[in-house]
Amino acid sequence: MKLLKHVLLGFALLLVVGWSVLKLSYAWLALDPPRIEVNGKLYPVSLSDSLNMVGPNWYRQNHKGIWESYIEGSPFERGFYFGQLANEQIVSQEESFVAQIKKLIPSEWFLNTLKYGVVFFNRHLPEHVSEEYQQEIYGVSRAFSDEFDFIGDKYSRILNYHAAHDIGHALQDLSIVGCSSFAVWNQYSTDSSLVIGRNFDFYMGDDFAKDKVLLFLKPDSGYAFASVTWAGFMGVVSGMNEHGLTVTLNAAKSSVPNGAKTPISLLAREILQYARTIDEAYAIARSRETFVSESILVGSAEDHAAAIIEKSPDRIDIYRPLESRLTCTNHYQSETFKEDPVNLKNMEDSDSEYRFRRLNQLLEENFPIDPTESVQILRNRNGIDGSELGMGNPKAINQLLAHHGIVFQPEKRLLWVSTNPFQLGEFLCYDLNEVFHSNSGLPNTGIKNQTDVSYPSTKKSMNVDSLTIPADNFLQSNSFQQFLRYKELKNRLFDNVALGKEIEWNEQLEEEFVTSNPESYITYFMLGDYYLEQSIKERAKYYYELSLSKEVASKQERQKIIENLESCH
C-alpha cells in the first residue's frame, strides 16, 4: 500500500512539473470543442421506465441487467443521442469513476495537483483524435453532470476519460488492468469456425462494472458494429463489426508516458469501424501514434484467422501464429518485441506469463473448443494443473473482477456477453445478422425511417434465448458467499491501511476474514499491512510470512511483501 502512494505521488509530480513552472491558467488549458455539423434538426428524446427513444435510436435495460442501445447518424448526433438516452447511467458512471479515484487518492490537494497535471499532460490530445470522434465525444459530453465541472469542462474531461485505460495500465501498480484472451479455428474449434474469448479485467469498482452497455452503432461512414462498453464511452475495448472483424485489447508493459497520443480505445474503435481484414486493421494501427503499449487481438471472418497487433509508442509488429490457435495475456510474442528487455522483465516480474501458460493448458485440455467451453475457460479460478490460488488471485484467468467476459464466432456473426457479476452470470448470445439488416443496417425491429418506427419489445431482450450459456454454478455456492464477505472485509482493511480511516476490527472479524479466503496470499498480505500500520510488528511478521507461503501473484508482489517483512525486524 505504501508503494501505491509513492507511485501516485511520483506520477502526479511528474505531470505537474510543466504546470508549476509555467503557471498556466486552467482556462488556457481547456480543450477547444470541435466544429459541429448537424444534418437536419435534433429530435426530442422520449424517456420511460422501460425504453428511451429518439428517432430510430433507442436505449433500454434487458431482463438480465445489460443495457442495450442502438445509435445511428452523424458523429455529433450519435454522441448527443447516446448521451441523452443514457443520461442517468452516464451520471452514475462518472460518480462511480470519481469515487474510485478519490478512494485511491484521498487527498484533495493531491487530486487538484493530479487534475491540473493531467490537463497539462493531455493538452495536445485533440491533435491525435480524429475530427469524427471529437464531434462524437463532444455530443455525448453534453449529457454529463455539472457536479464534476470542478475537474474540468465537460468536453475536456470526457475526452480525457477516453485515455483512462491507457493511464491505468501505464501505472501498473494500480492493478486495474490485466486481461486474458484466446482464439481457435480449424482443427482446434468444434466446427472449424473461428472462436474468440476474452476477459476484460479493467476494474474501477463494483458500481462502475454493474451497468454494462451493449452498443449497436451504425455510423454514417464505415461499418456498423457492436461493442461492450459503458455509458458515455465511445471508444472500444471489445467488439465485432458487421463483416465479422473483432477487436479486443490487452495491456502490455509501458513506461510512464511523456505526452498525449491517440487513446488506444479510439484506435480500436477506428479499426472496428473501418477494417474488414487483419491487414486493413494493421494498416490503421500503423497510421496512429499511441502513448502506451498494447496488444490488439484481431479476429477476421474474411481471413478465417486471428492475429495480434503489438504496438508500442515507437514500434509496431504483428504476431501470426503458425497453428490455428492463439493466446494473449499482457506480454508480447512477435519477433520485434519478444526479446525486448522491457518485455522480458515484464514476463519475469508480472503474472502475465503464468496466465499465458495456464490459458494454453486449459485450451489443450478442452480441444476442440466451442463457445460453451470458451466460457468455462474464462471462468476458471484455479492455477496451473488445477492448483489452489485463493479467490481473486491475479494469476487466475478469472480474477473475479472482470468488467465483462465475451465470446465471438465471427463467421456466424454471433457474440456472447456475460451478465453480472463479473463473467459468472449467464452469457447472452446476439446475432448481428439479425441485429443489423443486410439492406438497411438497422436493428431487426421494423425501423425503416424516422417516421415509421417500431421499437424493440420493452419486455424481451434482443438476444437469442436458445443460445444462452447458463450461469456458473459457483454463484449458488457457499464459497461465493464467502467471497462476497471477504471483499467487504478486504475493503474495510484497505480503508484503514491506504486511506487512514478508523474501522471496526477485532479477533472475530479477523478470523472471519481468514476463513473466507484462506488460500489467498492477499488475505495475509493485507493483515500484515494492517498490523504494521498499528506498529504490532510481531503480528505483522507472522502474516507476511504466511502470505509468502501461498501462491503470490508475481515477483513484483513478492518483493513488496519481503520489503514490508523487513520493516518488522
C-alpha positions as CSV (number, residue, x, y, z in Angstrom):
1,M,0.0,0.0,0.0
2,K,2.9,2.4,0.8
3,L,4.3,1.7,-2.7
4,L,1.0,2.6,-4.2
5,K,1.1,6.0,-2.5
6,H,4.7,6.6,-3.8
7,V,3.7,5.6,-7.4
8,L,0.8,8.0,-7.4
9,L,2.8,10.8,-5.8
10,G,5.6,10.4,-8.3
11,F,3.3,10.3,-11.3
12,A,1.4,13.4,-10.0
13,L,4.6,15.3,-9.5
14,L,5.9,14.3,-13.0
15,L,2.7,15.5,-14.6
16,V,2.6,18.9,-12.9
17,V,6.2,20.0,-13.4
18,G,5.2,22.0,-16.5
19,W,2.2,23.3,-14.7
20,S,4.2,24.5,-11.7
21,V,6.9,26.2,-13.8
22,L,4.7,27.8,-16.4
23,K,1.8,28.7,-14.0
24,L,-0.6,28.2,-16.8
25,S,-4.3,29.1,-16.2
26,Y,-6.9,26.3,-16.3
27,A,-8.9,28.3,-18.8
28,W,-6.0,28.3,-21.2
29,L,-5.7,24.5,-20.8
30,A,-9.3,23.8,-21.5
31,L,-9.6,21.9,-24.8
32,D,-11.4,23.6,-27.7
33,P,-14.5,21.7,-28.7
34,P,-14.8,20.6,-32.4
35,R,-16.9,22.3,-35.1
36,I,-20.3,20.7,-35.2
37,E,-22.3,19.8,-38.3
38,V,-25.9,18.6,-37.7
39,N,-27.8,17.2,-40.6
40,G,-31.3,18.5,-40.0
41,K,-32.9,19.1,-36.6
42,L,-32.3,17.2,-33.4
43,Y,-35.3,15.1,-32.4
44,P,-36.7,15.4,-28.9
45,V,-35.9,12.4,-26.6
46,S,-38.7,10.3,-25.2
47,L,-37.9,8.8,-21.8
48,S,-39.8,6.0,-20.0
49,D,-39.1,3.4,-17.3
50,S,-38.6,0.7,-19.9
51,L,-37.4,2.3,-23.2
52,N,-35.8,5.6,-24.0
53,M,-36.0,6.5,-27.7
54,V,-35.5,9.3,-30.2
55,G,-35.9,8.8,-34.0
56,P,-34.5,5.4,-34.8
57,N,-32.2,5.5,-31.7
58,W,-33.1,3.7,-28.5
59,Y,-31.8,2.5,-25.1
60,R,-33.1,0.1,-22.6
61,Q,-32.2,-2.4,-19.9
62,N,-32.9,-6.1,-20.7
63,H,-34.2,-8.7,-18.4
64,K,-30.7,-9.7,-17.3
65,G,-29.5,-6.3,-16.5
66,I,-27.5,-5.5,-19.6
67,W,-28.2,-2.1,-21.2
68,E,-28.9,-2.5,-24.9
69,S,-28.7,0.5,-27.3
70,Y,-29.0,1.2,-31.0
71,I,-27.5,4.5,-32.3
72,E,-27.0,5.9,-35.8
73,G,-26.4,9.2,-37.6
74,S,-23.6,11.8,-38.0
75,P,-20.8,12.0,-35.4
76,F,-22.3,14.7,-33.2
77,E,-25.8,13.2,-33.4
78,R,-24.5,9.8,-32.4
79,G,-22.8,11.1,-29.3
80,F,-25.6,13.5,-28.5
81,Y,-28.4,10.9,-28.7
82,F,-26.4,8.3,-26.8
83,G,-25.8,10.8,-24.1
84,Q,-29.4,11.9,-23.8
85,L,-30.8,8.4,-23.9
86,A,-28.2,7.0,-21.4
87,N,-28.1,10.2,-19.2
88,E,-29.0,8.5,-15.9
89,Q,-26.3,5.9,-16.3
90,I,-23.8,8.4,-17.6
91,V,-24.2,10.5,-14.4
92,S,-24.0,7.3,-12.3
93,Q,-20.9,6.0,-14.1
94,E,-19.0,9.3,-13.6
95,E,-19.9,9.3,-9.9
96,S,-18.6,5.7,-9.5
97,F,-15.4,6.6,-11.5
98,V,-14.6,9.7,-9.5
99,A,-15.4,7.9,-6.2
100,Q,-12.9,5.2,-7.1
101,I,-10.3,7.8,-7.9
102,K,-10.9,9.5,-4.6
103,K,-10.6,6.2,-2.8
104,L,-7.2,5.7,-4.5
105,I,-6.2,9.3,-3.9
106,P,-7.9,10.6,-0.8
107,S,-6.0,13.9,-0.5
108,E,-7.9,16.9,-2.0
109,W,-4.6,18.7,-2.6
110,F,-3.3,15.6,-4.4
111,L,-6.4,15.4,-6.6
112,N,-6.1,19.0,-7.6
113,T,-2.5,18.6,-8.4
114,L,-3.2,15.5,-10.4
115,K,-6.1,17.2,-12.2
116,Y,-4.0,20.1,-13.5
117,G,-1.2,17.7,-14.3
118,V,-3.4,15.5,-16.4
119,V,-4.8,18.6,-18.2
120,F,-1.4,19.9,-19.0
121,F,-0.1,16.4,-20.0
122,N,-3.1,15.9,-22.4
123,R,-3.2,19.5,-23.7
124,H,-2.3,18.2,-27.3
125,L,-4.8,15.3,-27.1
126,P,-7.2,16.6,-29.8
127,E,-4.3,16.6,-32.3
128,H,-4.3,12.8,-32.0
129,V,-8.1,12.3,-32.1
130,S,-10.0,12.5,-35.4
131,E,-12.5,15.2,-36.0
132,E,-15.2,12.5,-36.3
133,Y,-14.5,11.1,-32.8
134,Q,-14.0,14.6,-31.3
135,Q,-17.5,15.5,-32.5
136,E,-19.0,12.3,-31.2
137,I,-17.4,12.8,-27.8
138,Y,-18.4,16.4,-27.7
139,G,-22.0,15.2,-28.4
140,V,-22.0,12.7,-25.5
141,S,-20.3,15.2,-23.2
142,R,-23.4,17.3,-23.3
143,A,-25.1,14.8,-21.0
144,F,-22.5,14.8,-18.3
145,S,-23.3,16.3,-14.9
146,D,-22.4,19.8,-13.7
147,E,-21.4,18.3,-10.4
148,F,-17.9,17.5,-11.6
149,D,-17.2,20.7,-13.5
150,F,-14.6,21.4,-10.9
151,I,-12.5,18.7,-12.6
152,G,-12.8,20.4,-15.9
153,D,-15.3,21.5,-18.6
154,K,-17.3,18.6,-19.8
155,Y,-15.7,18.1,-23.2
156,S,-12.2,18.3,-21.8
157,R,-12.7,15.8,-19.1
158,I,-14.7,13.3,-21.2
159,L,-12.0,13.3,-23.9
160,N,-9.5,12.7,-21.1
161,Y,-11.7,9.8,-19.7
162,H,-11.2,8.1,-23.0
163,A,-7.5,7.8,-22.1
164,A,-8.2,6.2,-18.7
165,H,-7.4,2.7,-19.9
166,D,-4.0,3.9,-21.1
167,I,-3.2,5.7,-17.8
168,G,-4.4,2.8,-15.8
169,H,-2.0,0.3,-17.3
170,A,0.9,2.8,-17.5
171,L,0.5,2.9,-13.7
172,Q,0.6,-0.9,-13.4
173,D,0.9,-0.8,-9.6
174,L,-2.8,0.3,-9.6
175,S,-3.6,-3.2,-10.9
176,I,-6.7,-2.1,-12.7
177,V,-6.0,-3.9,-16.0
178,G,-4.7,-7.5,-16.7
179,C,-6.8,-9.2,-19.4
180,S,-6.6,-12.7,-20.9
181,S,-7.8,-13.7,-24.4
182,F,-7.6,-16.5,-27.0
183,A,-8.6,-17.6,-30.4
184,V,-9.0,-21.0,-32.1
185,W,-10.1,-22.2,-35.5
186,N,-9.8,-25.1,-38.0
187,Q,-9.0,-28.3,-36.1
188,Y,-8.9,-26.5,-32.7
189,S,-12.6,-25.5,-32.8
190,T,-15.6,-27.8,-32.7
191,D,-17.0,-26.9,-36.1
192,S,-13.7,-25.4,-37.5
193,S,-15.1,-21.9,-37.3
194,L,-13.2,-19.1,-35.6
195,V,-13.9,-18.8,-31.9
196,I,-12.5,-15.9,-29.8
197,G,-12.8,-15.5,-26.0
198,R,-11.7,-12.8,-23.6
199,N,-12.0,-11.4,-20.1
200,F,-11.8,-7.6,-19.8
201,D,-10.2,-7.1,-16.4
202,F,-10.5,-3.3,-16.2
203,Y,-11.5,-2.6,-12.6
204,M,-12.8,0.7,-11.3
205,G,-15.0,-0.7,-8.6
206,D,-18.1,-2.9,-8.5
207,D,-20.5,0.1,-9.0
208,F,-18.7,1.0,-12.2
209,A,-19.0,-2.5,-13.6
210,K,-22.6,-3.2,-12.9
211,D,-24.1,-1.1,-15.8
212,K,-22.6,-2.7,-18.9
213,V,-23.8,-1.4,-22.2
214,L,-24.1,-3.5,-25.4
215,L,-24.0,-0.7,-28.0
216,F,-25.1,-1.4,-31.6
217,L,-23.8,1.6,-33.6
218,K,-24.3,2.4,-37.3
219,P,-22.2,5.3,-38.2
220,D,-22.8,7.4,-41.4
221,S,-19.3,6.2,-42.6
222,G,-17.6,2.8,-42.2
223,Y,-19.2,-0.3,-40.9
224,A,-21.9,-1.0,-38.3
225,F,-20.6,-2.7,-35.2
226,A,-21.5,-4.0,-31.7
227,S,-19.3,-3.0,-28.7
228,V,-19.4,-3.9,-25.0
229,T,-18.9,-0.5,-23.3
230,W,-20.3,1.8,-20.5
231,A,-22.5,4.8,-20.8
232,G,-20.8,7.8,-22.2
233,F,-17.7,5.9,-23.6
234,M,-17.3,6.0,-27.3
235,G,-14.1,4.0,-27.6
236,V,-13.9,0.2,-28.0
237,V,-12.4,-2.4,-25.7
238,S,-14.3,-5.5,-27.0
239,G,-16.4,-5.5,-30.2
240,M,-17.3,-7.0,-33.6
241,N,-18.4,-5.3,-36.8
242,E,-21.0,-6.4,-39.4
243,H,-18.3,-8.1,-41.5
244,G,-17.2,-10.3,-38.7
245,L,-14.0,-8.4,-37.7
246,T,-13.4,-8.5,-33.9
247,V,-11.2,-6.3,-31.7
248,T,-10.1,-6.9,-28.1
249,L,-7.5,-5.0,-26.1
250,N,-4.8,-6.5,-23.8
251,A,-2.5,-4.1,-22.0
252,A,1.3,-4.6,-22.3
253,K,4.2,-3.2,-20.3
254,S,4.6,0.6,-20.6
255,S,6.7,3.2,-19.0
256,V,5.0,6.3,-17.7
257,P,4.0,8.2,-20.9
258,N,5.7,11.5,-21.7
259,G,3.0,13.0,-23.8
260,A,-0.5,12.5,-25.2
261,K,-1.1,10.5,-28.3
262,T,-4.1,8.5,-29.6
263,P,-6.0,6.7,-26.8
264,I,-5.8,3.0,-27.5
265,S,-9.6,2.6,-27.2
266,L,-10.1,5.1,-30.0
267,L,-7.6,3.3,-32.2
268,A,-9.5,0.1,-31.5
269,R,-12.7,1.9,-32.4
270,E,-11.3,3.1,-35.7
271,I,-10.2,-0.5,-36.6
272,L,-13.6,-1.8,-35.8
273,Q,-15.4,0.9,-37.8
274,Y,-13.1,0.9,-40.9
275,A,-11.5,-2.6,-41.3
276,R,-12.7,-5.8,-42.7
277,T,-9.5,-7.8,-42.7
278,I,-6.4,-8.2,-40.5
279,D,-4.2,-6.4,-43.0
280,E,-6.6,-3.4,-43.0
281,A,-6.6,-3.4,-39.2
282,Y,-2.8,-3.4,-39.2
283,A,-2.6,-0.6,-41.7
284,I,-4.9,1.6,-39.4
285,A,-2.8,0.7,-36.3
286,R,0.4,1.7,-38.2
287,S,-1.1,5.1,-39.0
288,R,-1.7,6.1,-35.4
289,E,0.7,7.0,-32.6
290,T,-0.2,5.7,-29.1
291,F,1.4,6.7,-25.8
292,V,1.2,3.2,-24.2
293,S,2.0,-0.3,-25.3
294,E,-0.9,-2.6,-26.2
295,S,-1.7,-6.0,-27.7
296,I,-4.7,-5.8,-30.1
297,L,-6.2,-9.2,-30.8
298,V,-8.0,-9.0,-34.2
299,G,-10.2,-11.8,-35.5
300,S,-11.4,-11.8,-39.1
301,A,-14.2,-13.8,-40.7
302,E,-12.9,-12.9,-44.1
303,D,-9.4,-14.2,-43.3
304,H,-10.7,-17.1,-41.2
305,A,-7.9,-16.4,-38.8
306,A,-6.8,-14.2,-35.8
307,A,-3.6,-12.3,-35.2
308,I,-2.2,-9.9,-32.5
309,I,-1.1,-6.4,-33.4
310,E,1.6,-5.5,-30.9
311,K,2.1,-1.7,-30.6
312,S,4.3,0.5,-28.5
313,P,4.8,4.3,-28.7
314,D,7.7,3.8,-31.2
315,R,7.3,0.4,-32.8
316,I,4.7,-2.0,-34.2
317,D,4.6,-5.6,-35.3
318,I,2.0,-8.3,-35.9
319,Y,2.1,-11.8,-34.5
320,R,0.5,-14.5,-36.7
321,P,0.6,-18.0,-35.1
322,L,2.0,-21.0,-37.0
323,E,-1.0,-23.1,-35.9
324,S,-4.7,-22.2,-35.8
325,R,-4.7,-21.1,-32.2
326,L,-3.6,-18.0,-30.3
327,T,-3.3,-16.9,-26.7
328,C,-2.8,-13.4,-25.4
329,T,-2.2,-12.1,-21.9
330,N,-0.1,-9.0,-21.1
331,H,3.2,-9.6,-22.8
332,Y,4.5,-9.5,-26.4
333,Q,5.2,-12.5,-28.8
334,S,6.3,-11.0,-32.1
335,E,9.8,-11.0,-33.5
336,T,10.2,-7.3,-32.9
337,F,9.3,-7.4,-29.2
338,K,9.7,-10.9,-27.8
339,E,13.4,-10.5,-26.8
340,D,13.0,-6.8,-25.9
341,P,14.4,-6.3,-22.3
342,V,11.2,-4.4,-21.2
343,N,9.1,-7.3,-22.4
344,L,11.3,-9.9,-20.8
345,K,11.3,-8.1,-17.5
346,N,7.5,-7.8,-17.7
347,M,7.3,-11.6,-18.2
348,E,9.6,-12.1,-15.2
349,D,8.0,-9.7,-12.8
350,S,4.3,-9.9,-13.6
351,D,1.6,-12.6,-13.6
352,S,1.3,-12.4,-17.4
353,E,3.5,-15.4,-18.3
354,Y,1.7,-17.6,-15.6
355,R,-1.7,-16.8,-17.0
356,F,-0.4,-17.4,-20.6
357,R,0.8,-20.9,-19.6
358,R,-2.5,-21.6,-17.7
359,L,-4.6,-20.4,-20.7
360,N,-2.7,-22.7,-23.0
361,Q,-3.1,-25.6,-20.6
362,L,-6.9,-25.1,-20.4
363,L,-7.2,-24.9,-24.2
364,E,-5.2,-28.1,-24.7
365,E,-7.4,-29.9,-22.1
366,N,-10.5,-28.9,-24.0
367,F,-9.7,-29.1,-27.7
368,P,-11.7,-28.8,-29.9
369,I,-13.3,-25.6,-28.4
370,D,-16.9,-24.3,-28.8
371,P,-18.4,-21.2,-27.2
372,T,-19.7,-23.0,-24.1
373,E,-16.2,-24.4,-23.4
374,S,-14.8,-21.0,-24.1
375,V,-16.9,-19.6,-21.3
376,Q,-15.8,-22.3,-18.9
377,I,-12.2,-21.4,-19.6
378,L,-12.9,-17.7,-19.0
379,R,-14.5,-18.6,-15.6
380,N,-11.6,-20.8,-14.4
381,R,-10.3,-19.8,-11.0
382,N,-7.5,-22.3,-10.5
383,G,-3.8,-22.2,-11.2
384,I,-1.6,-24.4,-13.3
385,D,-2.5,-28.1,-13.0
386,G,-5.6,-27.1,-11.1
387,S,-3.7,-25.8,-8.1
388,E,-5.4,-23.7,-5.5
389,L,-4.7,-19.9,-5.8
390,G,-7.3,-18.5,-3.5
391,M,-10.1,-16.4,-4.8
392,G,-9.2,-13.2,-6.6
393,N,-5.6,-14.1,-7.4
394,P,-4.3,-12.2,-10.4
395,K,-2.7,-15.4,-11.6
396,A,-6.1,-16.8,-12.3
397,I,-7.8,-16.5,-15.7
398,N,-10.9,-15.5,-13.7
399,Q,-9.7,-12.9,-11.1
400,L,-13.3,-12.3,-10.0
401,L,-13.2,-8.6,-11.0
402,A,-13.8,-8.6,-14.8
403,H,-15.9,-5.8,-16.2
404,H,-17.1,-8.3,-18.8
405,G,-16.3,-11.6,-20.5
406,I,-17.2,-12.1,-24.2
407,V,-17.0,-14.8,-26.8
408,F,-17.2,-14.3,-30.6
409,Q,-18.0,-16.6,-33.5
410,P,-17.1,-14.0,-36.3
411,E,-18.1,-16.1,-39.3
412,K,-21.6,-16.7,-37.8
413,R,-21.7,-13.0,-36.6
414,L,-22.5,-14.4,-33.1
415,L,-21.3,-12.9,-29.8
416,W,-21.9,-13.9,-26.2
417,V,-21.8,-11.2,-23.4
418,S,-21.6,-12.0,-19.7
419,T,-24.2,-10.8,-17.3
420,N,-23.3,-9.8,-13.7
421,P,-21.5,-10.5,-11.6
422,F,-18.2,-10.4,-13.5
423,Q,-18.3,-13.3,-16.0
424,L,-20.2,-15.6,-13.7
425,G,-23.8,-14.8,-14.8
426,E,-25.5,-16.1,-18.0
427,F,-23.7,-15.3,-21.3
428,L,-26.4,-13.9,-23.6
429,C,-26.0,-14.5,-27.4
430,Y,-26.6,-11.8,-30.0
431,D,-26.8,-12.5,-33.7
432,L,-25.6,-9.5,-35.7
433,N,-27.2,-10.8,-38.8
434,E,-30.5,-10.2,-37.0
435,V,-29.5,-7.0,-35.2
436,F,-28.3,-5.3,-38.4
437,H,-30.5,-5.7,-41.5
438,S,-28.4,-6.7,-44.5
439,N,-30.0,-3.9,-46.5
440,S,-30.7,-1.0,-44.2
441,G,-28.2,-1.8,-41.5
442,L,-30.9,-1.1,-38.9
443,P,-31.9,-3.4,-36.0
444,N,-34.4,-6.1,-36.8
445,T,-37.2,-4.1,-35.2
446,G,-39.1,-2.9,-38.3
447,I,-37.5,0.5,-38.3
448,K,-37.5,1.9,-41.8
449,N,-37.1,5.7,-41.2
450,Q,-37.7,8.2,-38.5
451,T,-41.4,8.4,-39.3
452,D,-42.0,4.7,-39.3
453,V,-40.6,3.5,-36.1
454,S,-41.2,0.1,-34.4
455,Y,-39.1,-0.2,-31.3
456,P,-37.9,-3.4,-29.7
457,S,-40.2,-5.1,-27.2
458,T,-39.8,-3.4,-23.8
459,K,-40.1,-6.8,-22.1
460,K,-37.7,-9.0,-24.1
461,S,-34.0,-8.7,-24.9
462,M,-32.7,-8.9,-28.5
463,N,-30.6,-11.9,-27.5
464,V,-31.1,-15.4,-28.9
465,D,-32.6,-17.3,-26.0
466,S,-31.9,-20.8,-27.3
467,L,-28.1,-20.0,-27.4
468,T,-27.8,-18.6,-23.8
469,I,-25.0,-20.2,-21.9
470,P,-26.1,-20.8,-18.2
471,A,-24.6,-19.0,-15.2
472,D,-21.7,-20.5,-13.3
473,N,-22.8,-22.9,-10.5
474,F,-20.2,-21.1,-8.3
475,L,-22.8,-18.3,-7.9
476,Q,-25.0,-20.7,-5.9
477,S,-22.2,-22.0,-3.7
478,N,-21.2,-21.1,-0.1
479,S,-17.8,-20.2,-1.5
480,F,-19.2,-17.4,-3.5
481,Q,-21.0,-16.0,-0.4
482,Q,-17.7,-16.3,1.5
483,F,-16.0,-14.3,-1.3
484,L,-18.5,-11.5,-1.0
485,R,-17.8,-11.3,2.7
486,Y,-14.1,-11.4,2.0
487,K,-14.4,-8.4,-0.4
488,E,-16.4,-6.5,2.2
489,L,-13.8,-7.1,4.9
490,K,-10.9,-6.5,2.5
491,N,-12.3,-3.1,1.6
492,R,-12.6,-2.3,5.3
493,L,-8.8,-3.1,5.7
494,F,-8.0,-1.1,2.6
495,D,-9.8,1.9,4.0
496,N,-7.7,1.8,7.2
497,V,-4.2,0.9,5.7
498,A,-4.3,3.0,2.5
499,L,-6.7,5.8,3.5
500,G,-6.1,6.1,7.2
501,K,-9.8,5.6,8.1
502,E,-10.8,4.3,11.5
503,I,-12.5,1.0,11.2
504,E,-14.1,-1.6,13.4
505,W,-11.7,-4.6,13.7
506,N,-11.4,-7.4,16.2
507,E,-10.3,-11.0,16.5
508,Q,-13.7,-12.3,15.4
509,L,-13.6,-10.3,12.2
510,E,-10.0,-11.3,11.6
511,E,-10.9,-15.0,11.9
512,E,-13.8,-14.5,9.6
513,F,-11.6,-12.7,7.1
514,V,-9.0,-15.5,7.1
515,T,-11.6,-18.3,6.8
516,S,-13.4,-16.6,3.9
517,N,-10.4,-16.9,1.6
518,P,-7.7,-18.9,3.4
519,E,-5.6,-19.8,0.3
520,S,-5.1,-16.3,-0.9
521,Y,-1.8,-14.5,-0.3
522,I,-3.7,-11.2,-0.4
523,T,-5.6,-12.1,2.8
524,Y,-2.4,-12.3,4.8
525,F,-0.6,-9.5,3.0
526,M,-3.4,-7.1,4.0
527,L,-3.4,-8.3,7.6
528,G,0.4,-7.8,7.6
529,D,0.0,-4.3,6.4
530,Y,-2.8,-3.6,8.9
531,Y,-0.6,-4.7,11.9
532,L,2.4,-2.9,10.5
533,E,0.4,0.3,10.5
534,Q,-0.6,-0.4,14.1
535,S,3.1,-1.0,14.9
536,I,2.3,-4.5,16.1
537,K,5.3,-5.9,14.3
538,E,5.4,-9.5,15.6
539,R,1.8,-9.9,14.3
540,A,2.6,-8.3,11.0
541,K,5.7,-10.5,10.6
542,Y,3.5,-13.6,11.2
543,Y,1.1,-12.7,8.5
544,Y,3.7,-11.6,5.9
545,E,5.5,-14.9,6.3
546,L,2.1,-16.7,5.9
547,S,1.5,-14.7,2.8
548,L,4.8,-15.7,1.3
549,S,3.9,-19.4,1.8
550,K,0.9,-19.0,-0.6
551,E,0.9,-18.6,-4.4
552,V,1.9,-14.9,-4.7
553,A,0.8,-13.4,-8.0
554,S,4.1,-12.0,-9.2
555,K,7.8,-11.4,-8.4
556,Q,6.9,-7.7,-8.0
557,E,4.2,-8.5,-5.4
558,R,6.5,-10.9,-3.6
559,Q,9.2,-8.2,-3.4
560,K,6.6,-5.8,-1.8
561,I,5.8,-8.4,0.9
562,I,9.5,-9.0,1.6
563,E,10.2,-5.3,1.9
564,N,7.3,-4.9,4.4
565,L,8.5,-8.0,6.3
566,E,12.0,-6.5,6.6
567,S,10.3,-3.4,8.2
568,C,9.1,-5.7,11.0
569,H,12.7,-6.6,12.2
